[in-house]
Amino acid sequence: MKAREVVQGWLKEQQTQIGVEPSRWESSDLYAEKFIAWYETDTHLIDICCWNNADCLDIIALNKNTKKEDFIVAGECDGQMGLSQRLREFLAWLKTTQ
């Protein structure tokens, strides 16, 4: 499976854990094979962007009050295991904010 398929599948499986529906959910093959999802919680704007090239996954959570990043990871992952690890870290962090 390609990186964006892994990330999309994981986000769908974890929807109840995330606690909100995505406000944006988009795949594109224009310029690069990528996937973007945006979520808005009571306290954060969350941007998740994944590229098939090099299994890259960026997750940024902007605090709506402070306008600063409370959670940020970016760059290449070590295949599906690396993608899954990064997503688990994000979910663990998100649970601390709820």
Secondary structure, DSSP 8 states (H G I E B T S, - for coil): --HHHHHHHHHHHTHHHH-S--SEEEEE-SSS-EEEEEEE-SSEEEEEEEETGGGEEEEEEEETTT-SEEEEE-SB-SHHHHHHHHHHHHHHHHHHH-
